[in-house]
Amino acid sequence: MIDYLRRDECIDPGSDKIIIGNKIERKIFEKIKMHPLEYECLKNLKLILSQMPPLRLPKYWQDSDYLRVLAFHDYDIAKSAQGLVLHLSWVHRIDLSIQPNELLVNFIQISQLNGVLYVNGFDKGFRPVIIINLQKALEYTLLQFQQAFDFLLCLIIRDVLISFYIESVVIMIDVNTHHLKISNSFSAALLNYIKSSQLNFYGRIHKIYILHEITKDIFYPYLNVLKPEFEEKTIVLEKKDIIQLQKQIDPQQLEQKFLGFSKNLQNNFWPPKNPTKSAENNVLKIQVDDSQSKSNNIVSIYKNESNQSSQFTLQVYNEENEIISSEIHQFQGDESVSELPEYYPDSILFAENSGQVSMECVLQELTSSYKALSSIQKEKDSQLFLEQRENTNQQTYKGIIKPNCNMESCQLM
């Protein structure tokens, strides 16, 4: 549903786990090779579940989902079995077949999130960034906020995150309200919701940034219910230190109120935004096929239809679809590059013995093709001009030559 945040290229997930003694702290759960301890615990968990009343598992359920439950309960098999029952009861209450605006209409009485809770861009690891406006959120009940947050994050997990590469999100909580309102919001229900969210979204939250202008002590009741791994992910920043956000998120992806370069969102918070989309230039992608694959579509031209400029970005990919070079170039001329031809495997990019393609070589070929197109276009324009001139002359002569003249006697008036 929000595919504009998807990334086509593969992203190195880095270290997928940390093993300290017999404890495994994992940040990547899907499409991985399990540690022997994980495999053994998973087998024992399934054995216990086979002796319990049958559980209704979602269609998407896989071993990685069991693994998240086990990790939350520190691989305690009995606790994991009980936690799985609670988790599944929560899963079945969320109906992602409902359109987001239909579910959230009770939350805000309009068809948009209205800034209480919204997605805006992604961090340097291409993780979606969820922003919570605490001042607006406190205007609603905990149940209303809970329904909206659970639905939104589940929607992102299903439609945006990519197994093995991007499995988590970043959350920014903007504390832009009086500390008394925060104190009055404390309740057993809220603390229970925080506890249950750690299980239900285990491994799905990379960082939580709490941005505030009040004393840090006020957040201790919330932090005390966090598991150690969640507490490590939670960073409390005073507004004067907000520049530290740029270590995690590129300034182009941050709103100006967070010292970024993106405009502050005032309305139309849904669907989620990618701040850099509107600024993207024409992108030329070239696939370098080291195995001489006979693909007929090895060059794709992506252009901004609203901005027919001669500037384009040249990106060279290898066979693993990884960017190996990227440059921005500007053609000298008035025409755009929208009519550049496609390249085929017998071009200079796919020479039989070429192990590496230079950007200069690629650019030279593109420029030659561009000049050839320009020459052809100029020739067509010149021919069209002569035809129009000849037609004009014929019309002029018809008006000044006598209608009854012949070839020998016709005279100009």
N, C-alpha and C positions, 0 to 999 in steps of 0.2 A: 504493500500500500504506500509506503514511503520509500520507494526504490531510489529516489534521487540521492540518498545517502550511501547507496551501495558503491563499492569500489570494485572495478573489474580486475585490477591487477592484484597479484598475490602480495601479501604483506607478511614479512618475517615476524612470527609471534615471539621470537626470542626464547628465553628459557621458559619451558612450560610448567616446571614444578621445582620446588625446593624440598629436599629431604634432610631432616634433622633427626637423627636417631631413628625411631620407628614412626615418626610423624611426617606426613607428606602434606605440604602446602602447595596446592596446585592452582594455577590461573588459567590453564587450558585443559578442557575436559573432553572435547570431542575430536574424533579422528586421531587418537593417540594410542601408543602402545602402553598398556598398563604396567605399573610396577608389580612385581610378584605379590607384595602385600595387598595391593588393591585388588588384584585378581582373586586372591584367596578370600578376602572379606566379601567381595561380590558374590562368590560362589556360596559362602555360608549364609549371606543374606537371602539369596534366592531359595536356599534350602529351608530356612525358617518360614519364608512367605508361602512356600508350597504346603505348609502345615496349617496355614491360617485360612479363613474364609477368602474366596477369590476376590481379588482387587480389580477394579475397572481402570485399565490403563489408557491414557490418551493414545491416539493413532501415531503420534510422533515419538512416543516413548522409546528410549534406547538405553544401553548400558551406562552411557555418560550421565543420564538422569539419576540412575541408582547411585552412581559414583558421587554426585553432588550431595545427595542425602547422607551418604556414608561420611564424606569429608566434614560436613557440618557437625555430625555427631562424633567426630574424632575416631571413626571406624569402630565404634561400639555397635555390635550387631543388633542387640536387643533394642537399644535406643533408636537405632536407624529404622528398624521395622515399625516401631511406634510412630516415629517422625514421618515415615513414608505415608502412613494412613492419614495423618493430619495434612500433609502436603497435597495428597491427591484430592482430599475433600475441598481444599482451596482451589485447586486447578479446575475442578469441574464447576465451580461457581462463576468462572470467567468465560463468557461467551464471545469469542472473537468474531463470530459471524455478524454480530451487531455492528452497524456503522458507528464510528466513534462519536459523531455528532449526536446520534440518537441516544447513546448512553449518557453523554455528558450534558444533554439539554437540561437535566434536572440539577446538574452541578452548577450551572451558570445562567440558566434560563435563556441562553442564546446559542447559536450554532457554532460558536468558537470557544476556545479555552480562555480567552480574555486575559491571558497573562498570568493566571494563577499557576499554571503548570504547562510548560511548552518545551519543544525541542528546537535548538538553534545551533546548527553547525556540528563540528566534531573536533576532537583533540588531535594532537600530532600523531597519534596511533590510529586515527580514523574511527575512534569510538564516538558514538552520538553523545551530545551534551544535553542533559535535561536540566532545565532551570526552574526553580521553585521560588515564587514570590511569596514570602511568608506573610507579609501584611495582607495580601489578598486572600491567601489560603485560610487565615484565621477568621475570615468572614463566613466560613462554611463549617459544617459539622465534620467531625473526624470521619464518619462513614462516607460522606460525600467525597472527601478528598481521597480516602482509601480506595474507593471504587474507581475514581479517575486515574490515580497513580498506578494501581495494579493493571488496569486495562492498557494504559499507555505503554508501560514497560513490557508487558507481555506482547503487545503489538510490535514493538521494536525488536524483541527477541525473535519473533516469528518472521518478520518481513525485512529486517535491516541487518542484523548481526550475521556474521559469516563463520560457520563452524571452523575451528582451529585457528583462524586468523583474527577475527574480531568477535569476542564472546562476552564483552562487558561494556558498560556505559560509564560516563562521568556525570555526577550530579552536583549542581551548584545551588546552594540554598542562600538566597539573598535575605538576610535578616534586616529588613528596613522598617522595623516597628518598635514600639516602646517595650522595654524589658518587662514591665508589669503584665502586658498582654501575653508575653511568652510564659511568664510564671503562672498565669491563670490558665494556660492551656495544658499544664501538666495534669495527667490523669492516669489511672491504672490501665485504661483502655488504650491510651497512646503508647505506653511502655510495652504493653502486650503486642501492639501492632508492630512496633520496632523489632521486638524479639521474633515474631513470626516472619517478618520480611527477610530476616537474616537467613532463615531456612528456605523460604520460597524463592528468594533471588540469590541463593548462594552461588558465588562465582560469576555473578552478572553485574556487579558493581566494582569498578576499578578504583575510583576515588570519589570521596564526598568532600566538597569544599563548603564550609560554613563561613559566610562573609558577614561581618558584624561591626558595630561601633559601640558595643556595650561590653561589660565585663565577661570574661570567658567562663567564670564560675557558674553562670546561669545554665550552661549546657551540661554540667556534670551529671545531673540526673539522667539525661539521655545517654551520655557516653558510658555510664556505669553498667548499662544493660547490654552493651556490645561485647561480642566475643573478641578476643585479642586480635584476630586477623582483621576484623572489621574496624576495631579501634585504630589500628595502624593505617587504615585507608582513609580515616576521617581527619581532615586538616581544617583547623579553625584559624581563619585569617581576619585580622582587623582590616578595615577598609584602607588604612594607610599603607598596608602591606599587600594590597591587592595586585600589585605588579607581578607578584610571584606566580599568579595564574598563568603568565605567559611561558613559564617553564613547561606547563602541561598542554596549553592551548595556544595556537598561533594567534597573534593579534588580529589577523584578518577574520578570524572566526569569533572574536569577542565583540560584544556590543560596547559602545562608547562609555556606558556607565560602568563597565568593568575595565576601563582603560584600553579598550580595543579600537579597531578601525571601522567596525561594522556599525551601521546606524541602529539606534535603539528602536526596538519594536514597540509601537504604540497600539496597534490593533492587528487584526488578521494573523493571529498566532497559529492558526491551523489552516493548511497543513504545515508541518515543520519546515524550517528554512535552512538552506545552505547559503550562507552569506557570500561565498565566492562565485556562485553560479552566474549572477548577473554581470560579473566582471570578467568572465572567461572570454578569451580571444579564440580565433579560429585555431583549431588543433589538428595537426596533420600527424597521424599515427602510421609508422612504417614497421612492419613485422619482418624481422630478420630471421629467415628460415635456414638454419645451418644444414638441414638435411635435404635442401632443395625441394621442399614440398611444392606441389603444383597447385597451390591455392590461387584462385582467380581474383580473390578480394583481399589482397595483402596491404592495400593502402585504403584507409578510411579518412574522409574529410569531415570534420565536425566544424560547423560554422554557426555563428550567431546570426540568425536571419535578420535581426533588427539592426545589425551593425555590419554593413558590407565593407569592411576595411581590408587593406592589403597586408595587414600584420597577421602573422600566424605563428603558432608554436609547433615546432618539429620534434616529435617524440619517436625514438627508435627503440623497438622492443626485441627481446630475444625469444627463442622458442618456448621458454617458460612464461612468456607474457610479462616479463619484468622490464621496466624501463632501464635502458643502459645508457641513454643520452637524451638530453632535452635542451632545446635552444629556442629563443624567440627571434624571428627574422622579419624584416620589412622589405617588401618589394618596392623598387623604384618605378613608379608609374601610377596611372590613375585607375587602371582596371583592378578588380579584385582577383583572388586566386580561386574563385569558386568553380572555374571551369577547367582546372588542372586535370589532366587525364589520369586514369588509374595506372598503376605500374604492375607489370607481370613478371613472372620468375625469370624471364630471359633478359631483364633489364640489368643495368649496371649494379643494382643492389644484390643480384643473385648470380654474380659471376661464378663460374664453376669452381675456381680455386680461391675464392675470397673467404677468408676466415673472419674478417672484421670489416665493417663498413665505416668509412670516415664521414663525419658530418659535412665536410667540405665537398666531398664527392656527391653526396645526396643533394646538397643545396645547389651545386653546379648543374645537376641534371634537372632539378625542379625549375631553376632559373631559365635554362635553355628552353624547356617546354613552355614556360610562361612567355618568353620572348617570341617563340614561334607562334603561339596563340595570338599575341599582340600584333605580330606582322600580318597574320592571316586576317585578323579583325580590321587592321588598317587598310589592307587591300580590298576587303569587302566594302568598307566605308567609302573608299575612293571610287570604286566601281558604282556604288549606289549614287554618289555625288554626280558622276558623269551622266548616269541615266536620268537623274532628276533634271540636270542642266539641259540635256537634249530634249526632254519632254517640254521644258519651259520654252526653249527656243521654237519648237514646233508650234506651240500654242501662240507664241508671239507672231510668227510668220503668218499663221492662219488669219490673224486679225488685221494684218496690214497688206496682204496680197489680194488683188481683185478676184472675186469668185469665178469670173468667166475667163480668166487668163489661161493661155496655153503655154507649152514649153518654150515657144519661140517669142511670144509677144507679151508675156506677163511683165508688168512693171510695178515698182513700188509706188505707192501713193505718196 
